[in-house]
Amino acid sequence: MITDNAHQSMFLVYDTGVVVIGAPPGYPAHIPEAIATVSGKPTTHIIYSHSHVDHIAGTKDLGGRPVIIAHDETLRLPTRAADPNRPLPTVTFSDRYTLRLGNQTLELS
């Protein structure tokens, strides 16, 4: 878990890369720094918990081209807002999603 005492983010290290959950604005530079303390793997996926700016507006500052996973509703709201600070999810689901990376699995619901 990564925090600045106001916002939180977390990451999971998988065989093939790192999955980041939540990318608040204001401290995206700290996310790669934290990852580097435990892994040299790239961020391959970002998971949006929901569409609020204070949870996802740091995504674009992380760089790279990670797959962004979110619930269908988390695609609808930023699409309507047309906010360039909230990159749209590239993979969405309506009920459940299983992310398999190497021999590890993350279930989203």
C-alpha positions as CSV (number, residue, x, y, z in Angstrom):
1,M,0.0,0.0,0.0
2,I,1.1,3.5,-0.8
3,T,-0.3,6.6,0.9
4,D,0.2,10.3,1.5
5,N,-2.2,10.1,4.5
6,A,-5.0,11.5,2.3
7,H,-5.1,9.1,-0.7
8,Q,-4.1,5.5,-1.0
9,S,-3.0,3.2,-3.8
10,M,-1.7,-0.3,-3.8
11,F,0.1,-2.7,-6.1
12,L,0.5,-6.4,-6.6
13,V,3.6,-8.0,-8.2
14,Y,2.9,-10.8,-10.6
15,D,5.1,-13.1,-12.6
16,T,4.9,-10.8,-15.7
17,G,4.4,-7.4,-14.2
18,V,2.8,-5.1,-11.7
19,V,-0.9,-4.4,-11.2
20,V,-1.6,-1.0,-9.7
21,I,-5.0,-0.3,-8.0
22,G,-5.8,3.3,-7.7
23,A,-3.7,6.2,-9.1
24,P,-4.6,9.4,-7.3
25,P,-3.3,12.7,-8.6
26,G,-0.5,14.4,-6.8
27,Y,1.7,11.5,-6.1
28,P,2.0,9.2,-9.1
29,A,5.8,9.5,-9.0
30,H,5.7,7.8,-5.6
31,I,4.1,4.7,-7.1
32,P,7.0,3.7,-9.3
33,E,9.4,4.5,-6.4
34,A,7.5,2.1,-4.1
35,I,7.3,-0.6,-6.8
36,A,11.1,-0.3,-7.3
37,T,11.7,-1.1,-3.7
38,V,10.3,-4.7,-4.3
39,S,10.4,-5.3,-8.0
40,G,11.9,-4.2,-11.3
41,K,8.9,-5.3,-13.3
42,P,6.9,-2.8,-15.3
43,T,3.4,-1.7,-14.5
44,T,1.3,-3.8,-16.9
45,H,-2.2,-3.1,-15.5
46,I,-4.1,-0.5,-13.6
47,I,-7.4,-1.2,-11.9
48,Y,-9.9,1.5,-11.3
49,S,-12.1,1.0,-8.2
50,H,-14.4,3.8,-9.5
51,S,-14.3,6.9,-11.6
52,H,-13.7,9.7,-9.1
53,V,-10.8,12.1,-10.0
54,D,-9.1,11.6,-6.6
55,H,-8.7,7.9,-7.3
56,I,-7.7,7.7,-11.0
57,A,-6.4,11.1,-12.3
58,G,-2.8,10.2,-11.6
59,T,-3.0,7.3,-14.2
60,K,-1.7,9.3,-17.2
61,D,1.3,10.4,-15.1
62,L,2.5,6.8,-14.5
63,G,3.5,6.6,-18.2
64,G,3.7,3.5,-20.3
65,R,0.7,1.8,-21.8
66,P,-0.9,-0.3,-19.1
67,V,-4.2,-2.1,-19.6
68,I,-6.8,-0.2,-17.6
69,I,-9.5,-2.5,-16.1
70,A,-12.7,-1.2,-14.6
71,H,-16.4,-1.9,-14.2
72,D,-18.7,-0.8,-17.1
73,E,-20.0,2.1,-15.0
74,T,-16.4,3.4,-14.5
75,L,-16.2,3.7,-18.3
76,R,-19.5,5.5,-18.7
77,L,-19.0,8.3,-16.3
78,P,-15.5,9.5,-17.4
79,T,-16.6,9.1,-21.1
80,R,-19.5,11.5,-20.4
81,A,-17.2,13.9,-18.5
82,A,-14.6,13.9,-21.3
83,D,-11.9,14.6,-18.7
84,P,-8.4,14.2,-20.2
85,N,-7.0,13.6,-16.7
86,R,-8.9,10.3,-16.4
87,P,-7.8,7.9,-19.1
88,L,-10.6,5.6,-20.1
89,P,-10.5,1.9,-19.2
90,T,-9.4,-0.4,-22.0
91,V,-11.1,-3.5,-20.5
92,T,-14.4,-3.4,-18.7
93,F,-16.7,-5.9,-17.1
94,S,-20.3,-5.8,-15.8
95,D,-20.2,-8.3,-13.0
96,R,-16.9,-10.2,-12.6
97,Y,-13.5,-10.2,-14.2
98,T,-10.6,-12.7,-13.8
99,L,-7.2,-11.3,-14.5
100,R,-4.6,-14.0,-15.1
101,L,-1.0,-13.1,-15.2
102,G,1.5,-15.9,-15.3
103,N,0.4,-18.5,-12.7
104,Q,-1.4,-15.9,-10.6
105,T,-5.1,-14.8,-10.6
106,L,-6.9,-11.8,-9.4
107,E,-10.7,-11.9,-9.2
108,L,-12.6,-8.6,-9.5
109,S,-16.3,-8.3,-8.7
